[in-house]
Amino acid sequence: MLKSVYGPTQHAVYPVKSKDGSRVIKDHEGILSRWAERLSDMLNCVKLMDPALADLIPQFLVIPQLDDPPALHEVKLAVKAGFVQILEKYGKSWNLI
C-alpha cells in the first residue's frame, strides 16, 4: 500500500573507501562489510591512559537529591515557564492547542 502512495523506493549507493584507501567499494555487501569493520575497529580499540591524568579530572560533590523525580509543583512551574517563553517568542497570536 505504501508503494502505491509514495511510489517505488530509491536505493542510493554511497560508496566507501577500503581500509587502506586504495579502492572504492560500491557493492551493497561490500559497503556493509566495510562499515562493520570500521565500527568494530572503533568500538573494540584498546586505549591506554596514564593513571596520573585521572587525578587531573576535577571531582564534583554528589547531590543525591538530583536523583529524585521532580515534585508535581516543580513540573507545573516548568510547564508554565515553557508556555511563557513560547508566548514571549511567538506572541499571543500563537495557537495554543
KEGUMAR-790933 format. One record per residue (C-alpha): x negated, y negated, z; residue number from 1. Coordinates in steps of 0.02 Angstrom, whole numbers, plus 50000, padded with zeros to 5 digits. Layout:
N
((X; Y; Z); NUM)
...
//
This chain:
97
((50000; 50000; 50000); 1)
((49859; 49879; 50038); 2)
((49782; 49908; 49867); 3)
((49945; 49855; 49786); 4)
((49945; 49694; 49887); 5)
((49760; 49649; 49884); 6)
((49702; 49743; 49730); 7)
((49553; 49859; 49720); 8)
((49413; 49835; 49842); 9)
((49250; 49766; 49781); 10)
((49092; 49851; 49838); 11)
((48946; 49734; 49827); 12)
((48771; 49807; 49835); 13)
((48647; 49712; 49940); 14)
((48477; 49788; 49904); 15)
((48345; 49801; 50039); 16)
((48158; 49822; 50032); 17)
((48070; 49979; 50085); 18)
((47975; 49978; 50249); 19)
((47810; 49936; 50164); 20)
((47896; 49810; 50048); 21)
((47833; 49895; 49891); 22)
((48004; 49937; 49816); 23)
((48184; 49880; 49818); 24)
((48316; 50006; 49872); 25)
((48482; 49987; 49781); 26)
((48573; 50152; 49805); 27)
((48702; 50165; 49946); 28)
((48623; 50313; 50035); 29)
((48450; 50236; 50024); 30)
((48513; 50072; 50097); 31)
((48598; 50162; 50242); 32)
((48443; 50265; 50273); 33)
((48333; 50109; 50273); 34)
((48449; 50019; 50395); 35)
((48448; 50173; 50509); 36)
((48259; 50174; 50502); 37)
((48249; 49987; 50539); 38)
((48368; 49996; 50687); 39)
((48280; 50149; 50755); 40)
((48112; 50060; 50745); 41)
((48185; 49905; 50827); 42)
((48278; 49992; 50969); 43)
((48151; 50126; 51009); 44)
((47993; 50023; 51015); 45)
((47881; 50026; 51166); 46)
((47840; 49854; 51234); 47)
((47703; 49841; 51362); 48)
((47718; 49698; 51483); 49)
((47592; 49629; 51602); 50)
((47665; 49650; 51778); 51)
((47590; 49483; 51827); 52)
((47709; 49398; 51704); 53)
((47859; 49464; 51801); 54)
((47804; 49361; 51950); 55)
((47817; 49203; 51845); 56)
((48004; 49226; 51815); 57)
((48100; 49111; 51933); 58)
((48212; 49200; 52058); 59)
((48382; 49129; 52100); 60)
((48490; 49158; 52252); 61)
((48627; 49288; 52231); 62)
((48802; 49216; 52258); 63)
((48916; 49365; 52291); 64)
((49073; 49256; 52285); 65)
((49048; 49239; 52096); 66)
((49089; 49425; 52079); 67)
((49264; 49397; 52149); 68)
((49406; 49371; 52024); 69)
((49473; 49192; 52019); 70)
((49620; 49147; 52128); 71)
((49786; 49105; 52045); 72)
((49770; 48920; 52085); 73)
((49596; 48918; 52003); 74)
((49668; 48995; 51845); 75)
((49809; 48868; 51842); 76)
((49685; 48725; 51861); 77)
((49577; 48793; 51720); 78)
((49726; 48812; 51602); 79)
((49789; 48639; 51645); 80)
((49616; 48565; 51614); 81)
((49610; 48654; 51446); 82)
((49777; 48580; 51394); 83)
((49720; 48407; 51448); 84)
((49565; 48425; 51339); 85)
((49670; 48482; 51190); 86)
((49789; 48335; 51212); 87)
((49644; 48213; 51225); 88)
((49566; 48283; 51068); 89)
((49721; 48302; 50958); 90)
((49840; 48179; 51038); 91)
((50019; 48202; 51091); 92)
((50071; 48247; 50914); 93)
((49989; 48418; 50934); 94)
((50122; 48553; 50928); 95)
((50121; 48649; 51094); 96)
((50194; 48818; 51054); 97)
//
